[in-house]
Amino acid sequence: MVSLYLPSDYSQHPTTTLLQWFVELLQTKRGPYHTLAKVVHGLKHPAAYAEVKQYSCHHQQQAELKVNRWAIVAEIEQEDEALSGIKHCMEAYSLYERLTHLKGHLNIHHELPVRNYALYHLNSCHHHRGGPGGPP
């Protein structure tokens, strides 16, 4: 399917803003939008019909992106909670006090024993989420 649109002419300045009822029709799906599109198509003004179609497509894309953004924000908040819980456990165990000899060592992987540290470290997130080596 190929979308064909007439180039928009934005050189003319609008004299009024779109009325709310019209914007609501543009933003609806199915029946009300199709009625609007059919009536606009009947005006025999191809540019007007193209603008209505373009607006509808862009509005739907924007709505999908907003839903995706909300889902991402919810995932980030879940990870924030998980990290807070893990930090709380480490604080309760006073892990940092047991490892004070590492203070100031940003590049600690060279100083740790080789005993599969790198392999465990790389798979630790998968282990938590049921990936390779983790619970099913």
N, C-alpha and C positions, 0 to 999 in steps of 0.2 A: 504494500500500500504506500503510495506516495502522497505526501501532503503538499498541496499547492496553495500558496497565499499570495495575494497581491501585496506589493510593497506598501507599507503604511506611510501616509503623508502626515508627519507631525509638525509641519511648518505652520499650519493654521492653529491659532490659539483657541482653546475652547471658551465659549461664552458662558457656559453653566457647568456645574458638576453633575455627575450622574446621580439620579435620585435613588434612594435606598431600595425601593421596590424593584427597580430595574437591576441593580447590583445583585439583589437576592435571586432574581430570575436567572441571571448569568451564572450564579454560583450553585444553582441546584443541579441535580442529576435527573435523568430520565424524563418523565412527562413534562413538567413545567419548562425545563430547558429546551426540550425538543419542540414544544409549542412555540417558544420564543424564536428558536432557530428557523423554524418553518415560516413564521410570519416575517422575520427579517429577510429570509431568502426570497419571499414573495415580493419584497419591495423592489426587486430588480436593481439592487445597488450592490454589486459584487464586493466592493470594499467593506461595506457595513457587515455583510455576512461573514467575510473573512475575519474581521475584527472580533465578531462574536465567537466564532470558532476558536480563534487564537486565545481569546480571554479564557474560554472554558478549558482548553488544554493546559494553559499555564496555571490556572487556578487549581485544577486537579493535581498537577505536578507539585505545586506548592503545598497542598493539603497532605499529599503522601510524604513529602519531605518533613513536614511538621510532625507527623506521626512517627516517622523514623527518628527524628530528633528526640521526641519524648521517650521513645524506647531506649535510646542511647543514654539519656540522662538517668533513666530508671536503673539501667545497668551500672552506670558509674556510681550511683548512690548505693547499690547493692555491694559493689566492690569496696566502697568507702566503709560500709558497715562491717564487711568481712575483715578488712585491714584493721579497723578499730578493735574488733574482737581479738584478733591475733596479737595486736600490740598489748592489749589488756592482759592476755595470758602470759606474754613474755615479761611484762611488768610484774605480774603476780609472782612469777618464778624468779624475779630479779636476775634475769639472764644477763642484762648489761653489766651488773656487778660482778658476775662470774667471768666476764670477758674483758675486764678493764685493761688487761695487758694489750689488747688490740686497739685501744684508743689512739687515734692519730694515724692509723694505717688504712688508707683508702684503697690500696692495692693489695689486699690481704690474700688473694688466691695464690700468690707465689710462696707465701709463708705457711700455708696449711698443709697437713699431710696429704699425700696424693690419693689415699684410699677412696677412690670413686667420688670424690667431692664434686668434681665438675659434672659427672654424669648425673648424680643425684640433684645437683643444683639446677641443671637444665631441665630435668623431668619433674621437679618438685611441683610445678603448677599443674602438670598433667596428672600427677599422683593425686592431688587434691580434687581434680575434676573427673577422675575416673579414666584417665588416659593410660598410656603404656606404663605398666608397673604399678598402677593404682587399683583401687577397688572397682569392681564392675558397676 
